[in-house]
């Protein structure tokens, strides 16, 4: 449990965000401050794993979806661990400081990530350690330098005892996260309060609202055992399509080149006239009736746009259709664009 839960007004989160504050008494104000880059959010429930040794980057490159061979010190990336059949098992945030590769994971996943990586070492010169008990994570959104239309560039490192890791910042100026990046500061747990200093704290309630508003998926929240990267827009940020072989690559290439994913993530504006929002997991049906076409995965209240959500729907769902989540109407914005072309051959997605 985070030491920052002792701050005045702190209310502990639930579910995957238990152990850190959901808010500190003023969730809307906290979200505005976080969006403006004036606050910091406690992510000390995230796992932290280190990989050391001269083969660390080439080894991780061979195991995960991202191109890591030329990863510069201080530049962070997202990468995925896939099953042999191409399903998402873990989403990792990676940064290398020139001597050690630092990996942060979803809460509770560090032990599984460490165990799997350790089993894949063979004769390579690498060492994998779960350092979650000794290190904590803080996060904040930051402006990314670069002129409009240019590809995103990495943010300058946030001064700290370790460094920062880039979590999201999709390319394409039509994307709501364009021009912004999210970074994580990894600090010794004993220095967590000192690292926060006098900056305002925001809770995960605020951070999750900004994540949903930025169309960014979260492993274990917007994914299930059947999820493949194409469905969640991870081809844009976490998968390098021109790299060599890695576990699950066959499914990635087959779906990308021959067909379309079974599902796709969409952003939803929810009707905010009621006092209660639908829960994640609520089925979505067309407003004019019919069978369910998907389900909500993340639900939040944005400080400007009001109730919003992410959902997974069938790939063939009409992007212009108004959907119902219970008795709440939802208007879609496609994230993974639905194709109007029929694929030459629909790929078979292996079952888990």
N, C-alpha and C positions, 0 to 999 in steps of 0.2 A: 504494500500500500504506500502511495506516494506521501512524502513528507509535506508536500504542498497542500494536501487535504487539511492541514492544520491552519491554513489561511482563513481569515474571517469570511463567512458566508459560503464556504465551500460545500457543495452538495455532490456526493460521489455518483459517478456514472454507473450504468448497469450493463449487463450483457458483455459484449467484447470490450467495452470501455470501463469495466469495473476496476477499481484501484486507483483511478485518477478522477479529477473533478469534472462533472458534467457542466457545471457553471459555478460562479462565485457570487451568486445572488442577483446578477444583472445580465442575463443571457443576451438580450438584444444589444445592449451597449457593448458588451464584450465582443460580439460579432462585428459591430461597426469598427471597433478599434483594431481587431484582427485583420479585417479586410483592408484597412488603411495602413497596415504594417506597423502599428503602434503597440500591439500586444504580442504576447508569446503564449503558446499553449503547451501544457504539460502532457507529454507523450511517454512518460517514464514507464508505462505498462508495455511498451513495445519491446520486443526482444532485440538483443545486440549480440552479434557473432563476429569473431575476428578470424581472418585467414592470413597466415604468415608463410614465408618461404619463397624462394625465387621462382617457383612454378605457379604461384597463386593465381595470376591473371589468366595465363594460358589454360590453366586447369578449369577455372570457373567459366571461361569462354567456351570450353568444350562441353560443359554440362548444362548451360542455361541458354536462354533465347537471345541474349544481347551480345553485341560485339564488344569484347573487353580487352582485346590484345593491346590496343594503344590507348587505354584509359589513362588520361593525364592525372597527376596528383591534384586532388581538390575538386575534380569534375565528377559529379554523381550521375548515376543512371538507374533506371528501373530495369529489372530482368525477371524472368519467370522460370520456375522449375515445373516442368511438365511431366506427366506420366508417360510411359512408353507409348500409350495410345493418344497422346496429345492433349489430355485434360489438364487444367491448371491445378497444381498442387500447392505452390507457394508463390507469392509475389514479394520480391526482395528489392530493397533500396540499397545501392552499393556506392561506396566512395573509397578511393585508395589514397593514402597519404604518402606514398613513395616507398613505404616499408611494410605496411599492413593494409589489408583490405578490410574495411568495416562494412558490415551488413546489418541492416535493421529489418525486422520481420513483424508480422502481425502479432498481437498479444498472444502468448501461449504457444507460439510456433517455433521458438528458438531451439528447443530441445530436439524437435523432429528434424529441423533443418540441419542442425549440427550432426545428429546421428546419421542422416542420409549422406551428407557430405563426407563425413569421416569414413563411411563404408565405401566411398568411391575414390579413396586416396591411392590405393595400390602402391606403386613404388615411387610416386612423385614426391617432390620435396615441398610438402605443404603440411601445415598444422592448423587444425580447426578447433576453436574454443568458444563455448557459450559464456560470454562475459556479462550477461544480463544482470546477475547479482551485483556486479561492481559498477556498471555504467547505466546511465539513464539518457532519455531523449527529450529534447525540447524542439518545438517546431514553430515556424512562422512563414507567411507568404511574403515574397519580396519582389520588387520590380526587377525586370530583366533588361539590361541594356541592349540597344540595337534599334535600328531604324525600322519603321513599318515595312513589312514585306520581306524583311531579312529573316533567315532561320533563327530560332532562339539560340542564345548563347548562354553559357553557364554564368551563374552569379558569382561575385567575388566571395571568397570564403568568409564566413562569419567568425570573427576571432574567438577562439576557444581552445581548450586543452586538446581537442582532437580534430574537429573540422566539421564539415557539413555534407549533407547528401541531397542531391536533387531528386524530388519525388514526382512531380508532374509539371508539364509545360509543353503541351502538344504543339506541333507545327501547324501553320495555317491560320491566317488572320481572322477567319470566320469562326474560330473556336473560342469559346468564352474564357479559356485559360491562356490564350495567346497574350504574350507580353507580361505574364506573371509566372513566377516559379514558387515552389514550396521547398523549403530546406529544413533539414534536421541538424541540430547540434547535439553531438554525443559527448556527454560529460561524465566524469566520475560521480557516483551518487552522493558522495560526501560534499560535492561542490554544486549540487543542484540549485539550492537557494541562492548561492552567490552568483551563479550563471544567470539567474532570472534578474537579480539586482532589483532596481526600482521600476522595472517595466511592468505595465499592467498585465495581469494574467487573464486569459480566456480559457473557457472550458471546451470539452470535446463537443458539446452542443453547438457551439459556434463553428468549430473546425469542420464538423460533419456537414453543416449547412453550406459552407464555402466549397467543400468537396463536391457535394451534389450539384451545386450551382455551376461548378467548373466541369461537369460531365465526367468526373473521374471515378472509375470503379474501385471497389475495395474488396480484396480477397476475403472470403468467409462471410461477407455481407451481401455483395452483389454476385457472388459465385455459388455454385453447388458442385456436386461430384461430376456433373456432365459438362461443365463449362470449358470452352476452348477459347483461345485468345481473340479470335476474330469476332466473337459475340460481344466482347466488352470494350472494343476500341483499343485494345492493347497492341494491335499491329502498328499503331501510330507511335507508341511511346516505349514499348518494352520488348519488341521483337525486331531483330535485324534480319531482313528477308534475303540477304545476299551472303550470309556467313555459311561456314561449313556445317557438318553434321552435329546434331545434339539430340538428346532424348526427346522424342515427340515431334521431331522435325517433319517426318513423313506426313502426318496429319496436317500440320501447318501449311506445307507446300501444296498438298492435294486440295484442301478447301480453298486456298488462295487462288490456285491456278485453274481449277476445274469447276468450281461451283460456288456455293454460298453457305453460310453457317445455318444451322437449324433455327437459331434464335438471334435476336439483336437487341442491344440495349437502347432505350429511348429515354429522353428527358421529358418530364411531365410537369405542367402547371396544373395544380389541383385547385378545385373550387374552395375558396376560403370563407364562404359565408357561414359555415357551421363552426362550432367550437371544438369539435373532435376530428382529428385526422385519421384516415385509415392506417392500419398497422402494416409494417413490412410483411410480405407473404400473402396479402389480400389479392384475390384473383381479379383480373381485369376482363371485362366483357364489353362488347360494343354497345353503345347507348341505345341502338335500335334493336338490341336483342341478339341472341346467338350464343354459341359456346365460348368458354373462356379462351382468350388469346395470349394470356401471360399473367405475370404477377408483379406486384411491387417488391422492390428489394431494399431501397433506402428512401426514407421520408424525412423531410426537414422543413423548418420555417426560415426562409431567407429574410434578412432585414429590409430588403427592398422589394423583392418579387413575391413575398408571401409564401404560401405552402407550395413546395416543390417535391419532386421525387425522381428516382431512377427506377426503371422497370425492365424486365426481360420479357419480350413478346416474340411470338412466332415471326419468322423472317418475312412471311407473306402478308403480315398484317398491314392493312391500308394505313399509310402514314397520316392521312387526313382524317381518319375516323376519330370521333370523340369516344373515349372509353369511360367506363364506370368502375370505380373501386368501391364496392359496397354501394352506398347512395351518393358518393362523391364523384363528380365528373372530372375528367382529366384530359387535357389537350396535349397532343404529342409534338415533340420536336425530335426528328431522327438524329441519332448520333452515328450509328453505323448505317450508311445510306442503303435503303432497299434498292436492289437492281431491278430495272424494268426489262432486262433481257433474261431469257430462259437459258440456264447453263447447258452446255453441250452434254454433260453427263453429271448428274448429281452425285457428289462423293458420298461414300459410305463412312459415317463417323463411328469409329469403334466404340462399343459400350464399355463402361468402366468395369 
